[in-house]
Amino acid sequence: AGTRVLVDPGVACGWCHMCRAGRFNICVNGGLLGRDIDGVFTEYAVVPFNRLIPVPPAISEKASGVLQVLGTCVHAVKTIASFPGQTAAVIGLGVAGQLITQLLRLRGMTVVGITRSEWKRDLAASTGTHFTASPDDAPEVLADVTPGRGPDLVVEAVGTEVTTVAPGDHVVACLSGFCGTCAQCLSGHPNICVGGVVNTAMRFSYFAD
């Protein structure tokens, strides 16, 4: 009693073909607490014990609030083969985008953060992002940073659709939501939407050539 915890909102059935394959994040019967499953928009909520993650005393209340999305971002960055000196473009500078720019910078990459929001560009610059740009200015900025070659890595963190890339490029999709029109959505399984939007509660999808 009294232990501070985070709630992993991902819920899986444990018996579908995806779960049996160990891919609980795309369980065909699962979903997210608060999105697909009601009952957590309250002061107190009952959740399965295996969805609780203890928060160490050294982590503050404020910092603990970003641990879930930070874990997602760390997992995503671990899936890519990045090298110091390469250039990454991060499209979208919400919470996940801001964290990923910092993680990629720590790996020695030159990072260009792209968003329409001026204050988010300023925030990214204040935390060490090398370059920022609006979508309209991004092609010119990326051309200048990479002598016309383009980025080695693109991270799509907007939440709309996966970025179109050239053959051989790598995209890490950091998205949430669903299209509502694909076969999976129409059959009642928006958690595995295939309409261009990728579910990311504590997981990422990695697309390579």
N, C-alpha and C positions, 0 to 999 in steps of 0.2 A: 504494500500500500504506500502511496505517496511517491512512487517512482514516476519521473517525467518520461513521457513516451511520445513518439511520433506515430502516426497512423499511415501505413502503406495502403492507399485506397484501392489498389488492384485486387480484385476478387476472382478466383478461378474455381471451376467445378472439380477439377482433379481427375476426371474420368473420360473426357472427350479425347479425340485423337491428338489434338494439339497438346493437351496436358500430358497424355501418356508419352508424347515425344519430348517432354521437358520444356515445352514452349508455353508456359503458363501465361505469359504476357499477351498471347493472342488466343486465349481460350475462347471457343465459340459460344460458350454459355456464360462467360464472365462479363465483367464490366468494372466500373469505377464507383466507389462509394461517393455519393454526392452528385453524380452525373447519371449513372444508369440505375443506381440503387438509392432509394429515398431514406431519410431518417437521420442525417448527420448535420442538418442545418439547425442545431440545437446547442445549448450550453453543455449538455452531457449526451453521450451516445454510447451504445453498446456495439462493439466490433469484435470480430473473431480474434482470439488471443494471438494467433500466428500473424496477424497484421500489425502487431505492436512492435516498435523498435525502441528500446531504452535509450534515453539521451544522457550521455555522461555528464557529471557535475561540472566539468571544465567548460562545457559549451553553454553559452548564455541563452536565455529565452529568445532574444532577438535573433541570434545566429542560428538557433535551431529551426527557425522558420524557413530557412533556405536549404536545409540539408537534403530534403527530398529531391528538389530540382537540381541541386548541386550533384547529388549522386547520379542522376540521369546524365548530366553533362560530363562528369568524369567517365562514366561508362562509355559514352559516345566517343570521347577523345581517345580512349584506350583502343577503340576499334580501328583507328586510322594509322597509317604509316607516315607520320609527319617527321620532317627533318629540319634542323636549324637552317635558317636562310630561305626556306620556302615561304610562299605568300598564301595567306588564307583570306577569303572574303566571307564575312559573317553577315547574312542578310536578315535583318530583324534584330533589334537591340532591346528586347524585353528582358525579363529576368534571366531566362536561359541564354539568350544571345549575349548579354553582358558577362555572364559567368564563363561562357565558352571563349569569348575574346581573351579573357585573362588566362584561362588554361592553355590556350594555344600560344599566347605570348610567353608563358613560362616554359614552353617547349621549344622556344627559340624561333618561332615563326613570326614573320611580319604580318600584322593583322590589319585588315581594312574593315571597319564596321559600317554597315549601310542601313539607314533608316530614314523615314520621312520626318521623324521627330527631332527637332533641333536640340531640345533639352536632353534627349537620350544620346545624341551624338556628343554633346558636351560631357555627359556623365561618363561615357565610354572613354573619351579622351582623358578625363581626370583620373581614371583608374589604369591608364597605361596603354590603351589602344593606340597603335602607331598613326593610323589615318582613319578619318571618318568621312562619309559622303552621303548625300541624298541619293535616291534612286536615279534621278536625272543626271547627276554628276558622276555617278559610280563608274561608268565605262571609261571616262576620261581619267579619273583618279587611278583606276586599276591599270590602265595603259601606261600611265606615268610611273607607277610603282614597279611594274613588272616589265619595263621596256617593250610594251606591246604584246607580250606573250600571254597575259591573263593569269589568274590565280591558279595555284596548284591544288587548292582545296576550296570547296564552297560549302558552307554550312547554311542550310535553310531553316531559319528560326522564326519565320513570320506567322505561320499557322494557317496558310491558305493552300498552297500546292507546292509539290517538290520542284525545285529549280531544274530547268532544262540545262544539260551540260553537254560538253563535247565528248566524243569517245576517249576513254582513258582517264577522264576526270573522276574525282571522288566527291560524293555528296553525302553529308550526314544530315538526315532529316530530323528536325527537332520541332515536331508539330503536334497539335492536339485538335480534336474536333472530328467531324465527319461530313461527307458530302450530302447524304440523305437520298441519293439517287441511284447508287450502284446496287448490284445484286445483294451484297451483304447487308447494306442498310435497309433495303426493301424487305429483306427476310428477317429483320429484327436483330441484326448483329452489327450495330454501328462500331463496336469496339474493334472490329477487323475490317473496317471500311477500306475498299480498294480504289476509291474515287479520287485519289491524289492527296489525301490527308492521312497522316500517320499518327496513330495513338501512341502517346509517350509517357504514361504514368510510370515512372521508374524504369523506362526502357527506351531504346533507340532502335531505329532501323538503319542499316548500312548498305549503301548502294555503290557497287563498283562496276567497272567495265566488264 
